[in-house]
């Protein structure tokens, strides 16, 4: 229960989404789902953000 709150404060996401992600992944994939839930969530969030910005990636 504490881990989703730490993720949500550190990565600026809603704690409800963090808890939902943990519980959904653990119900679907068990322990492995718990391990991959947050990296998967952040990957999907970034892809959707890029898609919303018409896939523009900044060049450094």
mmCIF file of the N, C-alpha and C atoms, coordinates in Angstrom:
data_MODEL
# 
_entry.id   MODEL 
# 
loop_
_atom_site.group_PDB 
_atom_site.id 
_atom_site.type_symbol 
_atom_site.label_atom_id 
_atom_site.label_alt_id 
_atom_site.label_comp_id 
_atom_site.label_asym_id 
_atom_site.label_entity_id 
_atom_site.label_seq_id 
_atom_site.pdbx_PDB_ins_code 
_atom_site.Cartn_x 
_atom_site.Cartn_y 
_atom_site.Cartn_z 
_atom_site.occupancy 
_atom_site.B_iso_or_equiv 
_atom_site.pdbx_formal_charge 
_atom_site.auth_seq_id 
_atom_site.auth_comp_id 
_atom_site.auth_asym_id 
_atom_site.auth_atom_id 
_atom_site.pdbx_PDB_model_num 
ATOM 1   N N  . UNK A 1 1  ? 0.836  -1.191  0.000   1.00 0.00 ? 1  UNK A N  1 
ATOM 2   C CA . UNK A 1 1  ? 0.000  0.000   0.000   1.00 0.00 ? 1  UNK A CA 1 
ATOM 3   C C  . UNK A 1 1  ? 0.874  1.245   0.000   1.00 0.00 ? 1  UNK A C  1 
ATOM 4   N N  . UNK A 1 2  ? 2.034  1.199   0.633   1.00 0.00 ? 2  UNK A N  1 
ATOM 5   C CA . UNK A 1 2  ? 2.901  2.371   0.687   1.00 0.00 ? 2  UNK A CA 1 
ATOM 6   C C  . UNK A 1 2  ? 3.614  2.589   -0.643  1.00 0.00 ? 2  UNK A C  1 
ATOM 7   N N  . UNK A 1 3  ? 3.977  1.533   -1.325  1.00 0.00 ? 3  UNK A N  1 
ATOM 8   C CA . UNK A 1 3  ? 4.713  1.647   -2.580  1.00 0.00 ? 3  UNK A CA 1 
ATOM 9   C C  . UNK A 1 3  ? 3.984  2.475   -3.637  1.00 0.00 ? 3  UNK A C  1 
ATOM 10  N N  . UNK A 1 4  ? 2.675  2.282   -3.879  1.00 0.00 ? 4  UNK A N  1 
ATOM 11  C CA . UNK A 1 4  ? 1.994  3.139   -4.853  1.00 0.00 ? 4  UNK A CA 1 
ATOM 12  C C  . UNK A 1 4  ? 2.014  4.611   -4.464  1.00 0.00 ? 4  UNK A C  1 
ATOM 13  N N  . UNK A 1 5  ? 1.960  4.895   -3.181  1.00 0.00 ? 5  UNK A N  1 
ATOM 14  C CA . UNK A 1 5  ? 1.995  6.290   -2.748  1.00 0.00 ? 5  UNK A CA 1 
ATOM 15  C C  . UNK A 1 5  ? 3.364  6.907   -2.996  1.00 0.00 ? 5  UNK A C  1 
ATOM 16  N N  . UNK A 1 6  ? 4.416  6.127   -2.817  1.00 0.00 ? 6  UNK A N  1 
ATOM 17  C CA . UNK A 1 6  ? 5.767  6.619   -3.096  1.00 0.00 ? 6  UNK A CA 1 
ATOM 18  C C  . UNK A 1 6  ? 5.924  6.885   -4.585  1.00 0.00 ? 6  UNK A C  1 
ATOM 19  N N  . UNK A 1 7  ? 5.471  5.943   -5.418  1.00 0.00 ? 7  UNK A N  1 
ATOM 20  C CA . UNK A 1 7  ? 5.532  6.145   -6.861  1.00 0.00 ? 7  UNK A CA 1 
ATOM 21  C C  . UNK A 1 7  ? 4.746  7.374   -7.279  1.00 0.00 ? 7  UNK A C  1 
ATOM 22  N N  . UNK A 1 8  ? 3.573  7.566   -6.705  1.00 0.00 ? 8  UNK A N  1 
ATOM 23  C CA . UNK A 1 8  ? 2.721  8.670   -7.126  1.00 0.00 ? 8  UNK A CA 1 
ATOM 24  C C  . UNK A 1 8  ? 3.325  10.016  -6.761  1.00 0.00 ? 8  UNK A C  1 
ATOM 25  N N  . UNK A 1 9  ? 3.969  10.121  -5.612  1.00 0.00 ? 9  UNK A N  1 
ATOM 26  C CA . UNK A 1 9  ? 4.585  11.392  -5.231  1.00 0.00 ? 9  UNK A CA 1 
ATOM 27  C C  . UNK A 1 9  ? 5.852  11.651  -6.034  1.00 0.00 ? 9  UNK A C  1 
ATOM 28  N N  . UNK A 1 10 ? 6.622  10.618  -6.261  1.00 0.00 ? 10 UNK A N  1 
ATOM 29  C CA . UNK A 1 10 ? 7.888  10.779  -6.960  1.00 0.00 ? 10 UNK A CA 1 
ATOM 30  C C  . UNK A 1 10 ? 7.699  11.058  -8.447  1.00 0.00 ? 10 UNK A C  1 
ATOM 31  N N  . UNK A 1 11 ? 6.691  10.478  -9.046  1.00 0.00 ? 11 UNK A N  1 
ATOM 32  C CA . UNK A 1 11 ? 6.496  10.593  -10.489 1.00 0.00 ? 11 UNK A CA 1 
ATOM 33  C C  . UNK A 1 11 ? 5.295  11.434  -10.877 1.00 0.00 ? 11 UNK A C  1 
ATOM 34  N N  . UNK A 1 12 ? 4.706  12.093  -9.906  1.00 0.00 ? 12 UNK A N  1 
ATOM 35  C CA . UNK A 1 12 ? 3.600  13.021  -10.127 1.00 0.00 ? 12 UNK A CA 1 
ATOM 36  C C  . UNK A 1 12 ? 2.428  12.376  -10.865 1.00 0.00 ? 12 UNK A C  1 
ATOM 37  N N  . UNK A 1 13 ? 1.936  11.275  -10.322 1.00 0.00 ? 13 UNK A N  1 
ATOM 38  C CA . UNK A 1 13 ? 0.716  10.669  -10.837 1.00 0.00 ? 13 UNK A CA 1 
ATOM 39  C C  . UNK A 1 13 ? -0.282 10.593  -9.696  1.00 0.00 ? 13 UNK A C  1 
ATOM 40  N N  . UNK A 1 14 ? -1.531 10.451  -10.056 1.00 0.00 ? 14 UNK A N  1 
ATOM 41  C CA . UNK A 1 14 ? -2.588 10.350  -9.063  1.00 0.00 ? 14 UNK A CA 1 
ATOM 42  C C  . UNK A 1 14 ? -2.432 9.036   -8.289  1.00 0.00 ? 14 UNK A C  1 
ATOM 43  N N  . UNK A 1 15 ? -2.490 9.072   -6.961  1.00 0.00 ? 15 UNK A N  1 
ATOM 44  C CA . UNK A 1 15 ? -2.354 7.828   -6.184  1.00 0.00 ? 15 UNK A CA 1 
ATOM 45  C C  . UNK A 1 15 ? -3.401 6.781   -6.544  1.00 0.00 ? 15 UNK A C  1 
ATOM 46  N N  . UNK A 1 16 ? -4.576 7.221   -6.961  1.00 0.00 ? 16 UNK A N  1 
ATOM 47  C CA . UNK A 1 16 ? -5.614 6.280   -7.360  1.00 0.00 ? 16 UNK A CA 1 
ATOM 48  C C  . UNK A 1 16 ? -5.187 5.480   -8.588  1.00 0.00 ? 16 UNK A C  1 
ATOM 49  N N  . UNK A 1 17 ? -4.576 6.145   -9.575  1.00 0.00 ? 17 UNK A N  1 
ATOM 50  C CA . UNK A 1 17 ? -4.079 5.443   -10.755 1.00 0.00 ? 17 UNK A CA 1 
ATOM 51  C C  . UNK A 1 17 ? -2.964 4.477   -10.378 1.00 0.00 ? 17 UNK A C  1 
ATOM 52  N N  . UNK A 1 18 ? -2.132 4.893   -9.465  1.00 0.00 ? 18 UNK A N  1 
ATOM 53  C CA . UNK A 1 18 ? -1.045 4.035   -9.019  1.00 0.00 ? 18 UNK A CA 1 
ATOM 54  C C  . UNK A 1 18 ? -1.575 2.767   -8.352  1.00 0.00 ? 18 UNK A C  1 
ATOM 55  N N  . UNK A 1 19 ? -2.530 2.919   -7.455  1.00 0.00 ? 19 UNK A N  1 
ATOM 56  C CA . UNK A 1 19 ? -3.136 1.757   -6.799  1.00 0.00 ? 19 UNK A CA 1 
ATOM 57  C C  . UNK A 1 19 ? -3.866 0.868   -7.798  1.00 0.00 ? 19 UNK A C  1 
ATOM 58  N N  . UNK A 1 20 ? -4.618 1.474   -8.706  1.00 0.00 ? 20 UNK A N  1 
ATOM 59  C CA . UNK A 1 20 ? -5.337 0.712   -9.722  1.00 0.00 ? 20 UNK A CA 1 
ATOM 60  C C  . UNK A 1 20 ? -4.365 -0.097  -10.575 1.00 0.00 ? 20 UNK A C  1 
ATOM 61  N N  . UNK A 1 21 ? -3.256 0.524   -10.960 1.00 0.00 ? 21 UNK A N  1 
ATOM 62  C CA . UNK A 1 21 ? -2.262 -0.164  -11.778 1.00 0.00 ? 21 UNK A CA 1 
ATOM 63  C C  . UNK A 1 21 ? -1.679 -1.367  -11.045 1.00 0.00 ? 21 UNK A C  1 
ATOM 64  N N  . UNK A 1 22 ? -1.323 -1.183  -9.775  1.00 0.00 ? 22 UNK A N  1 
ATOM 65  C CA . UNK A 1 22 ? -0.781 -2.292  -8.991  1.00 0.00 ? 22 UNK A CA 1 
ATOM 66  C C  . UNK A 1 22 ? -1.789 -3.425  -8.845  1.00 0.00 ? 22 UNK A C  1 
ATOM 67  N N  . UNK A 1 23 ? -3.018 -3.098  -8.480  1.00 0.00 ? 23 UNK A N  1 
ATOM 68  C CA . UNK A 1 23 ? -4.014 -4.151  -8.256  1.00 0.00 ? 23 UNK A CA 1 
ATOM 69  C C  . UNK A 1 23 ? -4.408 -4.861  -9.553  1.00 0.00 ? 23 UNK A C  1 
ATOM 70  N N  . UNK A 1 24 ? -4.573 -4.109  -10.624 1.00 0.00 ? 24 UNK A N  1 
ATOM 71  C CA . UNK A 1 24 ? -4.940 -4.729  -11.898 1.00 0.00 ? 24 UNK A CA 1 
ATOM 72  C C  . UNK A 1 24 ? -3.825 -5.654  -12.389 1.00 0.00 ? 24 UNK A C  1 
ATOM 73  N N  . UNK A 1 25 ? -2.595 -5.176  -12.323 1.00 0.00 ? 25 UNK A N  1 
ATOM 74  C CA . UNK A 1 25 ? -1.472 -5.994  -12.786 1.00 0.00 ? 25 UNK A CA 1 
ATOM 75  C C  . UNK A 1 25 ? -1.275 -7.222  -11.909 1.00 0.00 ? 25 UNK A C  1 
ATOM 76  N N  . UNK A 1 26 ? -1.465 -7.067  -10.604 1.00 0.00 ? 26 UNK A N  1 
ATOM 77  C CA . UNK A 1 26 ? -1.291 -8.233  -9.729  1.00 0.00 ? 26 UNK A CA 1 
ATOM 78  C C  . UNK A 1 26 ? -2.387 -9.261  -9.947  1.00 0.00 ? 26 UNK A C  1 
ATOM 79  N N  . UNK A 1 27 ? -3.600 -8.823  -10.245 1.00 0.00 ? 27 UNK A N  1 
ATOM 80  C CA . UNK A 1 27 ? -4.683 -9.768  -10.522 1.00 0.00 ? 27 UNK A CA 1 
ATOM 81  C C  . UNK A 1 27 ? -4.494 -10.462 -11.865 1.00 0.00 ? 27 UNK A C  1 
ATOM 82  N N  . UNK A 1 28 ? -3.961 -9.747  -12.841 1.00 0.00 ? 28 UNK A N  1 
ATOM 83  C CA . UNK A 1 28 ? -3.778 -10.337 -14.165 1.00 0.00 ? 28 UNK A CA 1 
ATOM 84  C C  . UNK A 1 28 ? -2.530 -11.210 -14.260 1.00 0.00 ? 28 UNK A C  1 
ATOM 85  N N  . UNK A 1 29 ? -1.411 -10.745 -13.680 1.00 0.00 ? 29 UNK A N  1 
ATOM 86  C CA . UNK A 1 29 ? -0.134 -11.413 -13.898 1.00 0.00 ? 29 UNK A CA 1 
ATOM 87  C C  . UNK A 1 29 ? 0.569  -11.866 -12.628 1.00 0.00 ? 29 UNK A C  1 
ATOM 88  N N  . UNK A 1 30 ? -0.064 -11.685 -11.476 1.00 0.00 ? 30 UNK A N  1 
ATOM 89  C CA . UNK A 1 30 ? 0.542  -12.118 -10.217 1.00 0.00 ? 30 UNK A CA 1 
ATOM 90  C C  . UNK A 1 30 ? 1.736  -11.269 -9.818  1.00 0.00 ? 30 UNK A C  1 
ATOM 91  N N  . UNK A 1 31 ? 2.750  -11.928 -9.272  1.00 0.00 ? 31 UNK A N  1 
ATOM 92  C CA . UNK A 1 31 ? 3.927  -11.214 -8.781  1.00 0.00 ? 31 UNK A CA 1 
ATOM 93  C C  . UNK A 1 31 ? 4.661  -10.492 -9.898  1.00 0.00 ? 31 UNK A C  1 
ATOM 94  N N  . UNK A 1 32 ? 4.750  -11.112 -11.062 1.00 0.00 ? 32 UNK A N  1 
ATOM 95  C CA . UNK A 1 32 ? 5.415  -10.476 -12.201 1.00 0.00 ? 32 UNK A CA 1 
ATOM 96  C C  . UNK A 1 32 ? 4.677  -9.197  -12.585 1.00 0.00 ? 32 UNK A C  1 
ATOM 97  N N  . UNK A 1 33 ? 3.364  -9.208  -12.495 1.00 0.00 ? 33 UNK A N  1 
ATOM 98  C CA . UNK A 1 33 ? 2.579  -8.016  -12.787 1.00 0.00 ? 33 UNK A CA 1 
ATOM 99  C C  . UNK A 1 33 ? 2.890  -6.871  -11.855 1.00 0.00 ? 33 UNK A C  1 
ATOM 100 N N  . UNK A 1 34 ? 3.135  -7.185  -10.597 1.00 0.00 ? 34 UNK A N  1 
ATOM 101 C CA . UNK A 1 34 ? 3.511  -6.145  -9.636  1.00 0.00 ? 34 UNK A CA 1 
ATOM 102 C C  . UNK A 1 34 ? 4.847  -5.527  -10.030 1.00 0.00 ? 34 UNK A C  1 
ATOM 103 N N  . UNK A 1 35 ? 5.771  -6.354  -10.484 1.00 0.00 ? 35 UNK A N  1 
ATOM 104 C CA . UNK A 1 35 ? 7.094  -5.849  -10.857 1.00 0.00 ? 35 UNK A CA 1 
ATOM 105 C C  . UNK A 1 35 ? 7.062  -4.975  -12.103 1.00 0.00 ? 35 UNK A C  1 
ATOM 106 N N  . UNK A 1 36 ? 6.211  -5.318  -13.068 1.00 0.00 ? 36 UNK A N  1 
ATOM 107 C CA . UNK A 1 36 ? 6.208  -4.579  -14.332 1.00 0.00 ? 36 UNK A CA 1 
ATOM 108 C C  . UNK A 1 36 ? 5.118  -3.525  -14.422 1.00 0.00 ? 36 UNK A C  1 
ATOM 109 N N  . UNK A 1 37 ? 4.278  -3.407  -13.411 1.00 0.00 ? 37 UNK A N  1 
ATOM 110 C CA . UNK A 1 37 ? 3.116  -2.518  -13.519 1.00 0.00 ? 37 UNK A CA 1 
ATOM 111 C C  . UNK A 1 37 ? 3.491  -1.055  -13.698 1.00 0.00 ? 37 UNK A C  1 
ATOM 112 N N  . UNK A 1 38 ? 4.359  -0.530  -12.872 1.00 0.00 ? 38 UNK A N  1 
ATOM 113 C CA . UNK A 1 38 ? 4.678  0.892   -12.963 1.00 0.00 ? 38 UNK A CA 1 
ATOM 114 C C  . UNK A 1 38 ? 5.530  1.219   -14.190 1.00 0.00 ? 38 UNK A C  1 
ATOM 115 N N  . UNK A 1 39 ? 6.564  0.439   -14.526 1.00 0.00 ? 39 UNK A N  1 
ATOM 116 C CA . UNK A 1 39 ? 7.280  0.739   -15.770 1.00 0.00 ? 39 UNK A CA 1 
ATOM 117 C C  . UNK A 1 39 ? 6.371  0.672   -16.998 1.00 0.00 ? 39 UNK A C  1 
ATOM 118 N N  . UNK A 1 40 ? 5.458  -0.286  -17.009 1.00 0.00 ? 40 UNK A N  1 
ATOM 119 C CA . UNK A 1 40 ? 4.516  -0.389  -18.113 1.00 0.00 ? 40 UNK A CA 1 
ATOM 120 C C  . UNK A 1 40 ? 3.577  0.812   -18.149 1.00 0.00 ? 40 UNK A C  1 
ATOM 121 N N  . UNK A 1 41 ? 3.102  1.239   -16.987 1.00 0.00 ? 41 UNK A N  1 
ATOM 122 C CA . UNK A 1 41 ? 2.228  2.410   -16.912 1.00 0.00 ? 41 UNK A CA 1 
ATOM 123 C C  . UNK A 1 41 ? 2.932  3.652   -17.450 1.00 0.00 ? 41 UNK A C  1 
ATOM 124 N N  . UNK A 1 42 ? 4.187  3.870   -17.025 1.00 0.00 ? 42 UNK A N  1 
ATOM 125 C CA . UNK A 1 42 ? 4.913  5.057   -17.476 1.00 0.00 ? 42 UNK A CA 1 
ATOM 126 C C  . UNK A 1 42 ? 5.225  4.991   -18.963 1.00 0.00 ? 42 UNK A C  1 
ATOM 127 N N  . UNK A 1 43 ? 5.503  3.808   -19.484 1.00 0.00 ? 43 UNK A N  1 
ATOM 128 C CA . UNK A 1 43 ? 5.745  3.660   -20.921 1.00 0.00 ? 43 UNK A CA 1 
ATOM 129 C C  . UNK A 1 43 ? 4.499  4.003   -21.719 1.00 0.00 ? 43 UNK A C  1 
ATOM 130 N N  . UNK A 1 44 ? 3.364  3.480   -21.295 1.00 0.00 ? 44 UNK A N  1 
ATOM 131 C CA . UNK A 1 44 ? 2.104  3.768   -21.988 1.00 0.00 ? 44 UNK A CA 1 
ATOM 132 C C  . UNK A 1 44 ? 1.765  5.247   -21.884 1.00 0.00 ? 44 UNK A C  1 
ATOM 133 N N  . UNK A 1 45 ? 1.994  5.837   -20.710 1.00 0.00 ? 45 UNK A N  1 
ATOM 134 C CA . UNK A 1 45 ? 1.703  7.263   -20.526 1.00 0.00 ? 45 UNK A CA 1 
ATOM 135 C C  . UNK A 1 45 ? 2.556  8.124   -21.452 1.00 0.00 ? 45 UNK A C  1 
ATOM 136 N N  . UNK A 1 46 ? 3.834  7.789   -21.610 1.00 0.00 ? 46 UNK A N  1 
ATOM 137 C CA . UNK A 1 46 ? 4.710  8.571   -22.480 1.00 0.00 ? 46 UNK A CA 1 
ATOM 138 C C  . UNK A 1 46 ? 4.344  8.401   -23.950 1.00 0.00 ? 46 UNK A C  1 
ATOM 139 N N  . UNK A 1 47 ? 3.985  7.189   -24.357 1.00 0.00 ? 47 UNK A N  1 
ATOM 140 C CA . UNK A 1 47 ? 3.568  6.966   -25.745 1.00 0.00 ? 47 UNK A CA 1 
ATOM 141 C C  . UNK A 1 47 ? 2.307  7.765   -26.052 1.00 0.00 ? 47 UNK A C  1 
ATOM 142 N N  . UNK A 1 48 ? 1.353  7.772   -25.130 1.00 0.00 ? 48 UNK A N  1 
ATOM 143 C CA . UNK A 1 48 ? 0.133  8.550   -25.338 1.00 0.00 ? 48 UNK A CA 1 
ATOM 144 C C  . UNK A 1 48 ? 0.420  10.045  -25.353 1.00 0.00 ? 48 UNK A C  1 
ATOM 145 N N  . UNK A 1 49 ? 1.368  10.505  -24.543 1.00 0.00 ? 49 UNK A N  1 
ATOM 146 C CA . UNK A 1 49 ? 1.744  11.921  -24.555 1.00 0.00 ? 49 UNK A CA 1 
ATOM 147 C C  . UNK A 1 49 ? 2.406  12.286  -25.880 1.00 0.00 ? 49 UNK A C  1 
ATOM 148 N N  . UNK A 1 50 ? 3.262  11.407  -26.398 1.00 0.00 ? 50 UNK A N  1 
ATOM 149 C CA . UNK A 1 50 ? 3.880  11.656  -27.702 1.00 0.00 ? 50 UNK A CA 1 
ATOM 150 C C  . UNK A 1 50 ? 2.837  11.672  -28.810 1.00 0.00 ? 50 UNK A C  1 
ATOM 151 N N  . UNK A 1 51 ? 1.887  10.751  -28.733 1.00 0.00 ? 51 UNK A N  1 
ATOM 152 C CA . UNK A 1 51 ? 0.833  10.704  -29.742 1.00 0.00 ? 51 UNK A CA 1 
ATOM 153 C C  . UNK A 1 51 ? -0.013 11.969  -29.696 1.00 0.00 ? 51 UNK A C  1 
ATOM 154 N N  . UNK A 1 52 ? -0.275 12.478  -28.506 1.00 0.00 ? 52 UNK A N  1 
ATOM 155 C CA . UNK A 1 52 ? -1.050 13.713  -28.371 1.00 0.00 ? 52 UNK A CA 1 
ATOM 156 C C  . UNK A 1 52 ? -0.296 14.902  -28.957 1.00 0.00 ? 52 UNK A C  1 
ATOM 157 N N  . UNK A 1 53 ? 1.039  14.839  -28.943 1.00 0.00 ? 53 UNK A N  1 
ATOM 158 C CA . UNK A 1 53 ? 1.864  15.914  -29.507 1.00 0.00 ? 53 UNK A CA 1 
ATOM 159 C C  . UNK A 1 53 ? 2.288  15.607  -30.936 1.00 0.00 ? 53 UNK A C  1 
ATOM 160 N N  . UNK A 1 54 ? 1.560  14.744  -31.600 1.00 0.00 ? 54 UNK A N  1 
ATOM 161 C CA . UNK A 1 54 ? 1.823  14.357  -32.988 1.00 0.00 ? 54 UNK A CA 1 
ATOM 162 C C  . UNK A 1 54 ? 3.207  13.742  -33.174 1.00 0.00 ? 54 UNK A C  1 
ATOM 163 N N  . UNK A 1 55 ? 3.640  12.968  -32.201 1.00 0.00 ? 55 UNK A N  1 
ATOM 164 C CA . UNK A 1 55 ? 4.880  12.201  -32.259 1.00 0.00 ? 55 UNK A CA 1 
ATOM 165 C C  . UNK A 1 55 ? 6.115  13.076  -32.449 1.00 0.00 ? 55 UNK A C  1 
ATOM 166 N N  . UNK A 1 56 ? 6.132  14.261  -31.929 1.00 0.00 ? 56 UNK A N  1 
ATOM 167 C CA . UNK A 1 56 ? 7.285  15.141  -32.030 1.00 0.00 ? 56 UNK A CA 1 
ATOM 168 C C  . UNK A 1 56 ? 8.255  14.810  -30.903 1.00 0.00 ? 56 UNK A C  1 
ATOM 169 N N  . UNK A 1 57 ? 9.468  14.446  -31.295 1.00 0.00 ? 57 UNK A N  1 
ATOM 170 C CA . UNK A 1 57 ? 10.508 14.146  -30.315 1.00 0.00 ? 57 UNK A CA 1 
ATOM 171 C C  . UNK A 1 57 ? 11.586 15.213  -30.457 1.00 0.00 ? 57 UNK A C  1 
ATOM 172 N N  . UNK A 1 58 ? 11.947 15.829  -29.355 1.00 0.00 ? 58 UNK A N  1 
ATOM 173 C CA . UNK A 1 58 ? 12.934 16.910  -29.383 1.00 0.00 ? 58 UNK A CA 1 
ATOM 174 C C  . UNK A 1 58 ? 14.322 16.354  -29.663 1.00 0.00 ? 58 UNK A C  1 
ATOM 175 N N  . UNK A 1 59 ? 15.058 17.059  -30.493 1.00 0.00 ? 59 UNK A N  1 
ATOM 176 C CA . UNK A 1 59 ? 16.450 16.698  -30.771 1.00 0.00 ? 59 UNK A CA 1 
ATOM 177 C C  . UNK A 1 59 ? 17.350 17.514  -29.870 1.00 0.00 ? 59 UNK A C  1 
ATOM 178 N N  . UNK A 1 60 ? 18.308 16.845  -29.255 1.00 0.00 ? 60 UNK A N  1 
ATOM 179 C CA . UNK A 1 60 ? 19.235 17.564  -28.366 1.00 0.00 ? 60 UNK A CA 1 
ATOM 180 C C  . UNK A 1 60 ? 20.467 17.999  -29.103 1.00 0.00 ? 60 UNK A C  1 
# 
